[in-house]
Amino acid sequence: MRGEQTITHDEVRCIERAAARAWPARETADIDGWLWRGSGGGSRRANSVLPVEFMGADPERAIDRVEALYRAQGIRSYFQVSS
């Protein structure tokens, strides 16, 4: 493909964060750099974690926190993954 460009990890993070701000969930929380989003069910996007930048020391602990927040709302945990 002529003129193909590679998108950097920083650019992907910027795009994902901009998209999250453009279509915000009802509730959000920062979990060690991950954006937890909750809207009480329905949309997977609005009820998923955007794990674009982890800044914690223990990813398993962060996953436990994410799952606890969704359990409290009575919905499944989803992680939005970008390639």
N, C-alpha and C positions, 0 to 999 in steps of 0.2 A: 504494500500500500504506500503510495507516494505521499510524502509530507506527514507521515504518522509521528505523533508526539507521545512521549511518555508522561503520564501525570505523576507527580511526586506524592509522597505520603502527606506532606504538609498541605498540598493542594486538595487532596481528598478530604482531609480533616476540615479544611475551610469550607468546602462545598457541603459536607454533611452537616456541619454546624449551622451554616446559612439556611439550609433546607429545614432544619429543626426549628429555627427561629421564625421562618416563613409560615410554618404550619404547627403552631405550638400545642402541646398537650395541656390539659386542664391543670395538672400538677406536675412539677418536676423536682428533682433532687440531684445534687452532685454526690456521686459515690466514688471517691478517689479518682476523679477526672472523667468518669463515665456519666452520661446524662440519662438518669432514670426518668421515664415518662409514664404518667398514669392518667387515664381518662375514664376509668370505671367499666372497661369492657368494650366490645365492639371492634374498633380498629386495632389491628396489630401494630401499626406504626405508632399510634398514639399511646399504646400500652407496651412499649418495648424499651430496652436499654440501648443507647447509642454508645458503644464502647470505643470511641475514637482515640482516646488518650488516657491510658491508665497511669496514675501517679502514686499509687499506693504501694505498700510493701507486700501485701498478701492477697492475690487475686481470688483465692478460694473464699476468704473472708468477705470480700466484696460481692462475690456471687451469692453467698449466704444472705447478705443484707438485701440484695436485689430480690431474691426469692421470697424473703420474709415480707417485703413491701407488697409484692403481688399477692401473696397468700392472704394478707390482711384485707385486700380488695376482693378476694375470692376469684382471682383470674390466674391463668397460666403465665409463666415467665417466658419472654421472648427477647432475643438479642438481635439487633439489626447489624448485619455483617456486610461490610463493603470490601470488594476485592480491588 
